[in-house]
């Protein structure tokens, strides 16, 4: 087998690459932006890459490709669905496999795994009916964050400060997923750790002008501030990176991804969620962390592409 390394000397072994972007999730537009960036980065490295939107072309079109770079966010792309299809087709793909993708997209079950392993995550309560709302105050207290279980980009999420606003927040979350839960609010600073292979990239501290880092703060608000270096002392930053790596491994994550955390006033870190196909636009968090580690977009995309060997047991 021809070795493939980060210098690009194995480009001949890559073959034709399908950049999967778009799809049918609520994050479609962000996925298209990520895919466009990935496509251009691969082409600058001399890779024959082509954009494929699974919502517009049948998966049979992938038969003419040698591997797939998954830039699909949310359902259908980040939840094991496309990974399963590619496994059946025998087509190598980037990132986490079927089980890890499905679990990572499922916030509730991810939290159950973390809790079983003794990894810190805020207390939570599944809201499987309107009647369950009556248990929130007694079991979690206020404020809480109400979340749809399987959705990304903070879509459908609401901070609730008291029982009067809980019903509307639950109904809003239900519009995105039939499974909804409430999570105890943690006062603290938000951090994110990007993972590339076995490497944790520099930690980013997120400073949002709003109540939390919601969709507008991620993609629209000029007031959002992203700090890298994150401002923590080296030992504290290393502890966050170690926790994020353990959390990613716990759900079966591989290749690349991102873990979001909160750190409270006492310095205790709390795991929030896993992203197995994070955003790849020029202003996204993973590329920012990569730049801080000395990796430009072309090198970052190339290294992610190398994870497609792992998906077929070739690396």
C-alpha positions in Angstrom: 0.0 0.0 0.0 1.3 3.5 -0.9 1.9 5.5 2.3 0.1 8.8 2.6 1.6 11.5 4.8 0.8 15.0 5.8 3.1 16.5 3.2 0.8 15.4 0.4 3.3 13.0 -1.2 0.6 10.4 -1.4 -1.8 12.4 -3.5 -1.8 9.6 -6.1 -3.3 7.2 -3.5 -6.2 9.6 -2.7 -7.9 9.2 -6.1 -11.2 11.0 -6.8 -12.7 12.6 -3.7 -16.4 13.4 -3.2 -17.0 16.3 -0.9 -20.4 15.6 0.6 -22.1 18.8 1.6 -25.6 20.2 1.8 -28.0 17.4 2.7 -31.4 17.9 4.2 -30.8 18.9 7.8 -31.6 22.3 9.4 -27.8 23.0 9.0 -27.9 22.6 5.3 -26.7 26.2 4.5 -23.8 26.0 6.9 -22.9 22.6 5.4 -22.8 24.0 1.9 -20.4 26.7 3.1 -18.2 24.2 4.8 -18.2 22.0 1.7 -17.1 24.9 -0.5 -14.1 25.6 1.7 -13.1 22.0 1.8 -13.5 21.6 -1.9 -11.2 24.5 -2.7 -8.6 23.4 -0.1 -8.4 19.9 -1.6 -8.1 21.3 -5.1 -5.3 23.6 -4.1 -3.5 20.5 -2.8 -3.9 18.9 -6.3 -6.7 16.5 -5.3 -9.4 15.8 -7.8 -12.3 16.7 -5.7 -16.0 17.2 -6.6 -19.0 18.5 -4.7 -21.8 16.1 -4.1 -25.1 17.1 -2.4 -26.9 13.9 -1.2 -30.2 15.9 -1.3 -29.8 16.5 -5.0 -28.0 13.5 -6.4 -28.5 9.8 -5.6 -25.8 8.1 -3.6 -25.2 5.8 -6.6 -23.2 8.8 -8.1 -20.6 8.0 -5.5 -19.6 4.9 -7.4 -17.2 6.9 -9.5 -15.3 8.1 -6.5 -12.5 6.6 -4.4 -13.3 8.2 -1.0 -15.6 10.8 0.6 -14.9 13.8 2.6 -18.0 14.3 4.8 -18.9 18.0 5.3 -22.5 17.3 6.2 -23.7 18.8 9.4 -26.7 17.5 11.4 -29.1 14.8 10.6 -28.3 12.6 7.7 -24.6 13.5 7.8 -23.5 13.6 11.4 -25.7 10.9 12.8 -24.4 7.7 11.2 -26.8 7.6 8.3 -24.4 8.6 5.5 -21.6 6.7 7.3 -23.7 3.5 7.2 -24.4 4.0 3.5 -20.8 4.5 2.7 -19.8 1.4 4.7 -22.3 -0.7 2.6 -20.8 0.8 -0.6 -17.3 0.1 0.6 -16.3 3.8 0.1 -13.7 5.1 2.6 -14.8 8.3 4.4 -13.5 10.9 6.8 -14.1 11.1 10.5 -16.1 9.0 13.0 -17.7 5.8 12.1 -21.4 4.7 12.2 -21.7 4.0 15.9 -19.7 7.0 17.1 -21.6 9.3 14.8 -25.0 8.1 15.9 -24.1 8.4 19.5 -22.4 11.7 19.3 -25.4 13.2 17.6 -27.6 11.9 20.4 -27.0 14.4 23.2 -29.0 12.5 25.8 -27.3 9.1 25.3 -23.9 10.8 25.0 -24.6 12.2 28.5 -25.6 8.8 29.8 -22.3 7.3 28.5 -20.3 10.2 30.1 -22.2 9.8 33.4 -21.6 6.1 33.4 -17.9 6.6 32.9 -17.7 9.3 35.6 -17.1 12.2 33.2 -18.6 15.4 34.4 -21.8 16.7 32.6 -24.6 18.9 33.9 -27.6 17.2 35.4 -30.5 16.7 33.0 -34.1 15.5 32.7 -35.8 14.0 29.7 -39.0 15.9 28.8 -40.9 13.2 27.1 -44.3 14.9 27.6 -45.8 18.1 28.8 -46.4 16.5 32.2 -42.7 16.0 32.7 -42.3 19.8 32.8 -43.6 19.7 36.4 -40.5 17.9 37.5 -37.9 20.4 36.3 -38.0 22.8 39.2 -37.7 20.1 41.8 -35.1 18.0 40.1 -32.9 20.6 38.4 -33.9 24.0 39.7 -33.8 27.2 37.5 -32.3 28.3 35.3 -32.1 25.4 32.8 -31.3 25.0 29.2 -34.0 23.3 27.1 -32.6 21.4 24.1 -33.8 19.2 21.2 -31.8 16.0 21.5 -30.6 15.6 18.0 -29.9 19.0 16.5 -26.8 21.1 15.9 -25.8 24.8 15.8 -27.7 25.4 19.0 -31.0 25.3 17.0 -34.1 25.0 19.1 -32.3 25.8 22.4 -33.6 28.2 25.0 -32.4 29.2 28.4 -35.4 29.2 30.8 -35.3 31.2 34.0 -38.6 30.0 35.5 -41.7 27.9 35.0 -43.6 30.5 33.1 -41.3 30.2 30.1 -40.8 26.5 30.2 -43.8 25.3 28.1 -42.9 27.6 25.2 -39.3 26.5 25.3 -40.3 22.9 25.3 -42.6 23.4 22.3 -39.9 25.2 20.4 -37.5 22.4 21.0 -40.1 19.8 19.9 -40.3 21.5 16.5 -36.7 20.2 15.9 -36.9 16.8 17.5 -39.4 14.5 19.2 -36.9 14.0 22.1 -36.3 17.0 24.3 -34.4 17.5 27.6 -33.7 20.1 30.2 -30.1 20.6 31.4 -29.1 22.4 34.6 -27.6 25.7 33.7 -23.9 26.1 34.7 -22.6 29.7 35.2 -19.2 29.8 33.7 -17.1 30.4 30.7 -17.6 28.3 27.5 -14.7 26.6 25.8 -14.3 24.3 22.9 -11.5 21.8 22.2 -10.8 20.7 18.6 -9.4 17.2 18.0 -7.3 16.2 15.0 -6.3 12.6 15.0 -4.5 12.0 18.3 -3.8 15.7 18.8 -5.8 18.3 20.8 -5.6 21.7 19.1 -5.3 24.9 21.2 -8.4 25.5 23.3 -10.7 28.4 22.3 -12.7 30.5 24.8 -16.0 31.7 23.5 -17.3 35.1 24.6 -20.9 35.6 23.4 -22.7 38.9 23.7 -26.0 37.0 24.1 -27.2 34.7 26.9 -25.3 31.7 25.3 -23.5 30.8 22.1 -26.6 30.3 20.0 -27.1 30.2 16.2 -27.0 34.0 15.8 -23.8 34.2 18.0 -22.2 31.5 15.9 -22.9 32.8 12.4 -24.3 36.4 12.5 -23.4 38.4 15.5 -20.4 40.7 15.2 -20.1 41.0 19.0 -19.0 37.3 19.5 -15.4 37.1 20.6 -13.3 34.0 20.2 -10.1 33.9 22.2 -7.2 31.7 21.2 -5.0 31.5 23.3 -7.9 30.9 25.7 -6.4 32.7 28.7 -6.0 29.7 31.0 -2.7 28.7 32.5 -1.1 25.8 30.7 -2.0 23.2 33.3 -5.7 24.2 33.2 -5.8 24.2 29.4 -4.1 20.8 29.3 -6.8 19.5 31.7 -9.6 20.7 29.4 -7.9 19.1 26.4 -7.5 15.8 28.3 -11.1 15.8 29.4 -12.3 16.6 25.8 -10.2 13.8 24.4 -11.6 11.3 26.9 -15.2 12.5 26.2 -14.6 12.1 22.4 -13.1 8.6 22.8 -16.0 7.6 25.1 -18.6 8.0 22.3 -16.4 6.3 19.7 -15.2 9.5 18.0 -12.2 9.3 15.7 -10.4 11.2 13.0 -11.4 14.7 13.9 -14.1 16.5 15.9 -14.8 19.0 18.6 -16.0 18.9 22.2 -17.8 21.8 23.9 -17.4 22.5 27.6 -18.2 24.9 30.3 -15.8 25.8 33.2 -17.5 27.2 36.3 -16.2 29.7 38.8 -14.5 27.0 40.9 -12.6 25.8 37.9 -14.7 22.6 37.4 -15.2 21.6 33.8 -18.6 20.3 32.5 -19.0 18.5 29.2 -21.8 19.7 27.0 -21.7 17.9 23.6 -19.7 16.4 20.8 -19.4 17.5 17.2 -18.2 14.8 14.9 -18.5 16.9 11.7 -17.8 20.5 12.9 -18.1 23.6 10.7 -15.2 24.2 8.3 -15.9 27.7 7.1 -13.1 30.3 7.4 -14.6 31.6 10.7 -15.4 28.2 12.2 -13.8 27.0 15.4 -11.7 24.1 14.2 -9.9 26.1 11.5 -9.2 28.8 14.1 -7.7 26.3 16.5 -5.7 24.7 13.7 -4.3 28.1 12.7 -3.2 28.6 16.3 -1.3 25.3 16.0 0.4 26.4 12.8 -1.9 24.6 10.3 -3.5 26.5 7.5 -6.8 25.5 6.0 -5.2 23.4 3.2 -3.1 21.4 5.7 -6.0 20.9 8.0 -8.3 19.6 5.3 -5.6 17.3 4.0 -5.0 15.8 7.5 -8.7 15.3 7.9 -8.8 13.5 4.5 -6.2 11.1 5.8 -8.7 9.9 8.4 -10.6 8.2 5.5 -7.9 5.5 5.5 -8.9 4.6 9.1 -12.6 4.1 8.1 -11.7 1.0 6.0 -9.0 -0.3 8.3 -6.2 0.9 6.0 -4.3 2.9 8.7 
